[in-house]
Amino acid sequence: MAVTLQSLGIDQLTREEQFTLLHDLWDHLAQQEAVPLISEEMKAEFDRRLAQADAHPESLIPWSEVKKAALERIKSCWTEQPDRNRQNQACKA
């Protein structure tokens, strides 16, 4: 049987009780021995990308530029479309 909010009765708790439970669960998880959250494949990919970045630092784009471009793209998608259910091609990618 799958563990769900309903099977544990969490959906019957008040919002305050749910937050208390969440806090207690978070504390419990923090006290446990750390378990790797990434697979070996993910670690290998991270290491590959890090090595590539170290080898070619000129190809890196500063976060401030990435963030600015993303925000501009989002803004243009919302301001150019009177019907927000439709998107132009630039906004779909």
N, CA, C and O of each residue as an XYZ file, in Angstrom:
372
protein
N       0.838     -1.172      0.000
C       0.000      0.000      0.000
C       0.890      1.245      0.000
O       1.820      1.350      0.799
N       0.605      2.156     -0.874
C       1.381      3.387     -0.967
C       1.046      4.300      0.212
O      -0.097      4.380      0.660
N       2.075      4.979      0.694
C       1.880      5.936      1.776
C       1.432      7.261      1.161
O       2.124      7.825      0.313
N       0.293      7.743      1.586
C      -0.248      8.996      1.076
C      -0.685      9.870      2.248
O      -0.764      9.414      3.388
N      -0.963     11.121      1.943
C      -1.490     12.018      2.979
C      -2.769     11.445      3.580
O      -2.996     11.523      4.787
N      -3.598     10.867      2.712
C      -4.872     10.328      3.164
C      -4.673      9.068      4.019
O      -5.323      8.915      5.053
N      -3.783      8.173      3.596
C      -3.601      6.929      4.348
C      -2.981      7.177      5.721
O      -3.176      6.385      6.643
N      -2.238      8.267      5.857
C      -1.657      8.627      7.151
C      -2.557      9.555      7.959
O      -2.274      9.843      9.122
N      -3.631     10.016      7.347
C      -4.553     10.905      8.033
C      -4.077     12.346      8.103
O      -4.667     13.161      8.812
N      -3.023     12.665      7.378
C      -2.470     14.019      7.425
C      -3.450     15.030      6.845
O      -3.496     16.177      7.288
N      -4.222     14.613      5.868
C      -5.196     15.523      5.270
C      -6.304     15.911      6.247
O      -7.038     16.867      5.999
N      -6.430     15.183      7.346
C      -7.447     15.489      8.354
C      -6.936     16.448      9.428
O      -7.714     16.941     10.244
N      -5.622     16.713      9.427
C      -5.040     17.619     10.412
C      -5.325     19.065     10.031
O      -5.559     19.384      8.866
N      -5.299     19.924     11.031
C      -5.432     21.352     10.739
C      -4.146     21.820     10.066
O      -3.132     21.123     10.074
N      -4.209     23.001      9.491
C      -3.030     23.575      8.847
C      -1.885     23.710      9.847
O      -0.737     23.406      9.525
N      -2.199     24.166     11.059
C      -1.179     24.319     12.101
C      -0.572     22.966     12.469
O       0.641     22.859     12.647
N      -1.402     21.943     12.584
C      -0.899     20.607     12.900
C      -0.030     20.070     11.768
O       0.970     19.399     12.021
N      -0.403     20.360     10.520
C       0.402     19.925      9.384
C       1.770     20.594      9.401
O       2.782     19.947      9.132
N       1.805     21.909      9.720
C       3.089     22.608      9.792
C       3.946     22.076     10.941
O       5.163     21.956     10.803
N       3.319     21.760     12.066
C       4.064     21.186     13.191
C       4.650     19.835     12.803
O       5.805     19.539     13.111
N       3.848     19.019     12.126
C       4.321     17.715     11.657
C       5.468     17.884     10.668
O       6.465     17.167     10.742
N       5.328     18.829      9.743
C       6.372     19.099      8.769
C       7.667     19.492      9.470
O       8.739     18.998      9.121
N       7.572     20.370     10.446
C       8.739     20.811     11.210
C       9.395     19.629     11.920
O      10.615     19.466     11.886
N       8.572     18.815     12.557
C       9.104     17.644     13.268
C       9.759     16.660     12.299
O      10.814     16.102     12.602
N       9.147     16.448     11.147
C       9.718     15.543     10.145
C      11.034     16.091      9.633
O      12.000     15.344      9.478
N      11.084     17.395      9.368
C      12.320     18.019      8.886
C      13.439     17.849      9.919
O      14.564     17.496      9.566
N      13.129     18.101     11.189
C      14.128     17.923     12.251
C      14.595     16.473     12.327
O      15.782     16.204     12.508
N      13.665     15.555     12.188
C      14.005     14.128     12.229
C      14.955     13.771     11.082
O      15.948     13.073     11.289
N      14.652     14.244      9.894
C      15.515     13.968      8.741
C      16.897     14.594      8.920
O      17.902     13.995      8.538
N      16.953     15.774      9.489
C      18.233     16.460      9.689
C      19.117     15.714     10.675
O      20.342     15.805     10.591
N      18.530     14.984     11.599
C      19.298     14.250     12.598
C      19.837     12.925     12.072
O      20.753     12.352     12.662
N      19.285     12.441     10.982
C      19.734     11.165     10.428
C      21.063     11.335      9.718
O      21.431     12.438      9.311
N      21.768     10.244      9.576
C      23.037     10.264      8.850
C      22.789     10.693      7.409
O      21.836     10.249      6.768
N      23.648     11.550      6.923
C      23.486     12.072      5.563
C      23.551     10.937      4.549
O      24.421     10.069      4.615
N      22.631     10.965      3.631
C      22.571      9.993      2.546
C      22.751     10.771      1.245
O      22.107     11.802      1.052
N      23.610     10.297      0.359
C      23.765     11.014     -0.914
C      22.419     11.164     -1.618
O      21.656     10.207     -1.739
N      22.146     12.375     -2.075
C      20.883     12.635     -2.746
C      21.010     12.560     -4.260
O      20.030     12.757     -4.978
N      22.217     12.275     -4.750
C      22.407     12.169     -6.186
C      22.959     10.793     -6.520
O      23.648     10.169     -5.714
N      22.646     10.342     -7.707
C      23.132      9.035     -8.149
C      24.582      9.158     -8.611
O      25.102     10.263     -8.769
N      25.207      8.047     -8.818
C      26.589      8.037     -9.326
C      26.650      8.669    -10.716
O      27.611      9.361    -11.052
N      25.604      8.418    -11.527
C      25.562      9.013    -12.861
C      25.479     10.538    -12.786
O      26.136     11.245    -13.549
N      24.663     11.029    -11.858
C      24.541     12.477    -11.689
C      25.858     13.077    -11.201
O      26.262     14.148    -11.653
N      26.517     12.392    -10.287
C      27.803     12.877     -9.781
C      28.835     12.917    -10.905
O      29.600     13.875    -11.018
N      28.854     11.874    -11.734
C      29.791     11.828    -12.856
C      29.525     12.981    -13.829
O      30.463     13.600    -14.332
N      28.258     13.266    -14.090
C      27.910     14.374    -14.982
C      28.323     15.705    -14.371
O      28.854     16.572    -15.065
N      28.085     15.865    -13.093
C      28.506     17.090    -12.403
C      30.017     17.259    -12.489
O      30.513     18.344    -12.794
N      30.742     16.183    -12.219
C      32.206     16.243    -12.296
C      32.678     16.579    -13.715
O      33.631     17.339    -13.890
N      32.013     16.015    -14.723
C      32.377     16.298    -16.111
C      32.165     17.772    -16.429
O      33.020     18.416    -17.037
N      31.025     18.296    -16.015
C      30.726     19.710    -16.291
C      31.672     20.633    -15.528
O      32.096     21.662    -16.054
N      31.998     20.273    -14.308
C      32.923     21.084    -13.527
C      34.303     21.098    -14.172
O      34.950     22.143    -14.242
N      34.751     19.939    -14.641
C      36.042     19.871    -15.326
C      36.026     20.700    -16.605
O      37.006     21.375    -16.918
N      34.925     20.655    -17.342
C      34.800     21.443    -18.566
C      34.820     22.934    -18.242
O      35.442     23.712    -18.965
N      34.158     23.336    -17.185
C      34.154     24.748    -16.781
C      35.548     25.193    -16.355
O      35.973     26.304    -16.671
N      36.253     24.332    -15.642
C      37.624     24.659    -15.221
C      38.553     24.783    -16.425
O      39.447     25.629    -16.450
N      38.329     23.933    -17.416
C      39.197     23.944    -18.597
C      38.892     25.120    -19.527
O      39.777     25.579    -20.250
N      37.658     25.609    -19.515
C      37.247     26.686    -20.426
C      36.463     27.761    -19.665
O      35.273     27.934    -19.927
N      37.079     28.475    -18.751
C      36.344     29.473    -17.968
C      35.781     30.610    -18.824
O      34.821     31.267    -18.422
N      36.365     30.845    -19.993
C      35.879     31.914    -20.866
C      34.492     31.598    -21.436
O      33.795     32.501    -21.899
N      34.093     30.335    -21.406
C      32.796     29.959    -21.962
C      31.664     30.095    -20.936
O      30.497     29.901    -21.278
N      31.993     30.420    -19.706
C      30.981     30.536    -18.657
C      30.231     31.857    -18.772
O      30.790     32.875    -19.181
N      28.966     31.820    -18.407
C      28.132     33.015    -18.418
C      27.800     33.343    -16.961
O      27.292     32.486    -16.237
N      28.079     34.555    -16.530
C      27.777     34.923    -15.140
C      26.283     34.787    -14.832
O      25.437     35.034    -15.691
N      25.976     34.392    -13.598
C      24.596     34.209    -13.185
C      23.785     35.477    -13.411
O      22.628     35.395    -13.824
N      24.353     36.633    -13.155
C      23.609     37.881    -13.324
C      23.117     38.043    -14.758
O      22.015     38.548    -14.974
N      23.909     37.627    -15.738
C      23.492     37.711    -17.142
C      22.408     36.691    -17.468
O      21.450     36.999    -18.178
N      22.561     35.481    -16.950
C      21.562     34.432    -17.185
C      20.224     34.857    -16.589
O      19.181     34.735    -17.232
N      20.264     35.359    -15.353
C      19.046     35.786    -14.671
C      18.381     36.932    -15.422
O      17.166     36.927    -15.617
N      19.172     37.914    -15.844
C      18.628     39.067    -16.562
C      17.939     38.628    -17.855
O      16.831     39.071    -18.153
N      18.595     37.759    -18.616
C      18.022     37.285    -19.878
C      16.737     36.500    -19.634
O      15.765     36.646    -20.376
N      16.734     35.672    -18.600
C      15.541     34.881    -18.298
C      14.376     35.777    -17.897
O      13.247     35.578    -18.345
N      14.653     36.755    -17.058
C      13.590     37.666    -16.628
C      13.057     38.493    -17.786
O      11.852     38.730    -17.871
N      13.932     38.935    -18.677
C      13.487     39.684    -19.854
C      12.608     38.821    -20.746
O      11.605     39.291    -21.283
N      12.986     37.561    -20.900
C      12.199     36.653    -21.737
C      10.816     36.403    -21.124
O       9.806     36.402    -21.826
N      10.791     36.194    -19.826
C       9.517     35.977    -19.152
C       8.634     37.218    -19.278
O       7.444     37.120    -19.577
N       9.231     38.376    -19.048
C       8.469     39.624    -19.129
C       7.891     39.820    -20.529
O       6.737     40.219    -20.680
N       8.699     39.536    -21.552
C       8.203     39.724    -22.917
C       7.093     38.735    -23.244
O       6.179     39.065    -23.999
N       7.155     37.537    -22.695
C       6.092     36.558    -22.945
C       4.771     37.026    -22.352
O       3.720     36.814    -22.958
N       4.798     37.652    -21.192
C       3.573     38.097    -20.535
C       3.060     39.403    -21.105
O       1.848     39.609    -21.182
N       3.951     40.284    -21.505
C       3.487     41.588    -21.970
C       3.081     41.581    -23.437
O       2.287     42.421    -23.860
N       3.611     40.647    -24.216
C       3.300     40.615    -25.650
C       2.032     39.853    -25.950
O       1.512     39.952    -27.061
N       1.519     39.100    -25.006
C       0.369     38.248    -25.268
C      -0.869     38.747    -24.538
O      -0.957     38.591    -23.320
N      -1.832     39.341    -25.241
C      -3.053     39.769    -24.576
C      -3.846     38.569    -24.044
O      -4.517     38.668    -23.016
N      -3.765     37.456    -24.741
C      -4.432     36.238    -24.300
C      -3.368     35.357    -23.644
O      -2.551     34.751    -24.338
N      -3.375     35.284    -22.339
C      -2.305     34.581    -21.621
C      -2.348     33.074    -21.807
O      -1.421     32.374    -21.400
N      -3.399     32.570    -22.408
C      -3.464     31.139    -22.686
C      -2.685     30.778    -23.941
O      -2.389     29.609    -24.188
N      -2.354     31.806    -24.738
C      -1.589     31.578    -25.961
C      -0.169     32.043    -25.733
O       0.076     32.979    -24.972
N       0.753     31.394    -26.386
C       2.152     31.796    -26.288
C       2.737     31.882    -27.678
O       2.369     31.123    -28.574
N       3.671     32.837    -27.849
C       4.360     32.872    -29.142
C       5.487     31.846    -29.132
O       5.799     31.276    -28.086
N       6.083     31.613    -30.259
C       7.112     30.582    -30.387
C       8.283     30.816    -29.436
O       8.820     29.857    -28.883
N       8.687     32.062    -29.235
C       9.814     32.356    -28.358
C       9.542     31.962    -26.924
O      10.472     31.643    -26.183
N       8.296     31.980    -26.524
C       7.942     31.672    -25.137
C       7.765     30.170    -24.890
O       7.716     29.735    -23.740
N       7.672     29.397    -25.937
C       7.450     27.958    -25.771
C       8.731     27.200    -25.523
O       8.694     26.111    -24.949
N       9.859     27.736    -25.933
C      11.123     26.999    -25.801
C      11.621     27.026    -24.377
O      12.671     26.458    -24.080
